[in-house]
Amino acid sequence: MDNWLASLITETPTEGYDLAVKMSRVAVKLTQPDAAMRDKLRPEYAEDAEALIAVSHVVATNFATVAAANGYWRK
């Protein structure tokens, strides 16, 4: 992959959350680079409440990292 993550610094918390989601999605793509396999597996976890909660946890962890890097957007 190219250098898609140039910085954790964002202007707003909303941009920070969007970055956290992207970080989570990129992690999945790096872990399972076969797009066809990801598409095949999607229906299984799309209806699994525990899997969806786990995804939310990963995004929240990434958002905490971005928020810390941005000083929690205190000005």
C-alpha positions as CSV (number, residue, x, y, z in Angstrom):
1,M,0.0,0.0,0.0
2,D,1.1,3.5,-0.6
3,N,1.6,6.0,2.3
4,W,-2.1,6.4,3.0
5,L,-1.5,7.5,6.6
6,A,0.6,10.6,6.5
7,S,-0.6,11.9,9.9
8,L,-2.9,11.2,12.8
9,I,-3.6,14.9,13.1
10,T,-7.1,16.0,12.0
11,E,-8.9,19.3,12.2
12,T,-12.0,18.0,14.0
13,P,-13.2,15.1,16.0
14,T,-15.5,14.1,13.1
15,E,-12.5,13.9,10.8
16,G,-10.7,12.0,13.5
17,Y,-13.5,9.4,13.7
18,D,-13.5,9.1,9.9
19,L,-9.8,8.4,10.1
20,A,-10.3,5.8,12.8
21,V,-12.8,4.0,10.6
22,K,-10.4,4.1,7.7
23,M,-7.6,2.7,9.9
24,S,-9.9,-0.2,10.9
25,R,-10.9,-0.9,7.3
26,V,-7.3,-0.8,6.1
27,A,-6.3,-3.3,8.9
28,V,-8.9,-5.7,7.6
29,K,-7.7,-5.3,4.0
30,L,-4.1,-6.0,5.1
31,T,-5.1,-9.0,7.2
32,Q,-7.2,-10.4,4.4
33,P,-6.0,-9.0,1.1
34,D,-8.3,-11.2,-1.0
35,A,-11.3,-9.0,-1.8
36,A,-13.4,-12.0,-3.0
37,M,-12.8,-13.7,0.4
38,R,-13.8,-10.6,2.3
39,D,-17.0,-10.4,0.2
40,K,-17.7,-14.1,0.9
41,L,-17.2,-13.7,4.7
42,R,-19.2,-10.4,5.0
43,P,-22.7,-12.0,5.2
44,E,-21.5,-14.2,8.1
45,Y,-20.4,-11.3,10.3
46,A,-23.0,-8.8,9.0
47,E,-25.6,-10.7,11.0
48,D,-23.5,-11.5,14.0
49,A,-24.1,-9.1,16.9
50,E,-20.9,-10.0,18.7
51,A,-18.8,-9.5,15.5
52,L,-20.4,-6.1,15.0
53,I,-19.7,-5.1,18.6
54,A,-16.1,-6.2,18.1
55,V,-15.8,-4.0,15.1
56,S,-17.1,-1.1,17.1
57,H,-14.4,-1.8,19.7
58,V,-11.6,-1.7,17.1
59,V,-12.9,1.6,15.8
60,A,-13.2,3.0,19.3
61,T,-9.6,2.0,20.1
62,N,-8.4,3.6,16.9
63,F,-10.4,6.8,17.6
64,A,-8.8,7.0,21.1
65,T,-5.4,6.8,19.4
66,V,-6.3,9.6,17.0
67,A,-7.9,11.7,19.8
68,A,-4.8,11.4,21.9
69,A,-2.6,12.4,19.0
70,N,-4.7,15.5,18.5
71,G,-4.7,16.5,22.2
72,Y,-8.4,15.7,22.3
73,W,-8.9,18.8,20.1
74,R,-8.4,21.1,23.0
75,K,-7.7,24.7,21.9
